Amino acid sequence: MSFVEAIAAKPVQKNRNERKLTIAKALNEAIAQEMRRDKNVFLMGEDIGILGAVWGYTGGLLAEFGEERVRDTPISETAFIGAAVGAANLGMRPIVELMFVDFYGVCMDAIYNLAAKSSYHSAGTFKAPMVLTTAVGGGYSDSTQHSQCLYATFAHLPGMKVVMPSNAYDAKGMMTSAIRDDNPVVFMMHKNLQGMGFLGTIQGAIVDVPEDSYTVPLGKANVARDGKDVTIVGLGMTVHQGLEAAKALEKEGVSAEVVDLRSLAPLDRDTICRSVQKTGRLIVVDDDYLSYGVTAEIIATVTERDIQALKCSPKRIAFPDIPVPFARPMEQHCLPNIQKIVAAARSMM
Amino acid sequence: MTDIRIPEGLWEADKEGVIVTWLYEDGDTVNQDALLAEVMIEKVQIEINSPAAGRLKIAKAAESTVLPGEVIGVIA
């Protein structure tokens, strides 16, 4: 069910005003509800306890659930992500934070050789039902080691789900699904969407969120906007850029459809192909590095299935293959933006 | 009519904060205690909740600077 369908299908509650939340608040609510429901759910990470996480989504959990279940850790991802995998293998459901995805180097063995594979090694005896939360994305001059996305790095490795919500409604439902999932789930949070004052927040990420618990399935893309002339595929931040580009294109008589992937692994290839069958044109937008990335996978998927669906060569807009520059004009030049998407669409008409 | 006011005593009276985000638009109907806006002072984020239920009228737009005690909107 798409976001729009889910909203339409919701029972109309009399006198219920919209309750707009940031992604951070929506994640907080999902985690709290799952911790109340299942005593095996617990949290670990740097500054997720007293501070409430650098990304603002664990506030109040320490007070409600105590130190046993909300564990501030030392600055050793190697140790505490390894510990989370072990706990998950033995039946717990840890939510563990890798504060910036850029830091994966020191803990990747625990993630891709242990968590991703333990179920396969043990014929399902030792599953790894854990959620690895991690922040991605740049655009705020945080330079090479704090601005990367690395979607493809994780999505390339089998055995894990890799997801990222673009708005607070999806964030709550996807987090609930991720916690209940028996697979390790890499749950990415885009810094430009999260709802942190010091980073600014894209307004479109702040949407109405139901109070009650609900799930949004992992592995289903969402058609965020219907159109007939060109398909713009993105995830997280680039969905919002795609939606803004679609508004600009509408004024020029071009009808753009926007697909929010929501999940990279599994990838909802059917929704992408169905959209391109309709529009005949494809632009993929990605704030991760260009080469060997999400853009290539999407385009390969479409051309493999039916190259005849395309009226012209597909286009990709992604971060060039260089470390993220610190200087603002240089970084902004490299990032995808609305103008680049509009220009690409125009050139295809 | 209930004023939406930046609380006093959260930071030094002569320092300016910034409204980072309004979670609702002008004219939206909101519940009492709904999270309305986020204000930054230095690197601290402060949440402004609705003092009443009703229709929101925004007086100071996002990115405006604000002082403690200042009225940033009303609930009608």
Contacts between the chains, C-beta under 8 A, distances in Angstrom:
chain1	res1	chain2	res2	distance
A	17	B	28	7.8
A	17	B	29	4.9
A	17	B	30	5.9
A	17	B	31	5.1
A	17	B	34	7.4
A	17	B	53	7.7
A	18	B	24	7.7
A	18	B	28	6.9
A	18	B	29	7.8
A	19	B	31	6.9
A	19	B	34	6.4
A	20	B	23	4.4
A	20	B	24	5.9
A	20	B	34	7.7
A	20	B	35	7.7
A	21	B	23	7.5
A	21	B	35	7.2
A	22	B	21	7.7
A	22	B	23	7.2
A	22	B	38	8.0
A	25	B	35	6.9
A	56	B	45	7.5
A	195	B	21	7.4
A	195	B	38	7.6
A	196	B	45	7.0
A	197	B	20	4.0
A	197	B	21	7.2
A	197	B	38	5.1
A	197	B	39	7.5
A	197	B	40	4.1
A	197	B	45	4.0
A	198	B	40	6.5
A	198	B	43	5.8
A	198	B	45	7.2
A	200	B	20	6.8
A	200	B	21	7.9
A	201	B	20	7.4
A	201	B	21	5.4
A	203	B	21	7.5
A	206	B	21	7.1
A	206	B	23	5.3
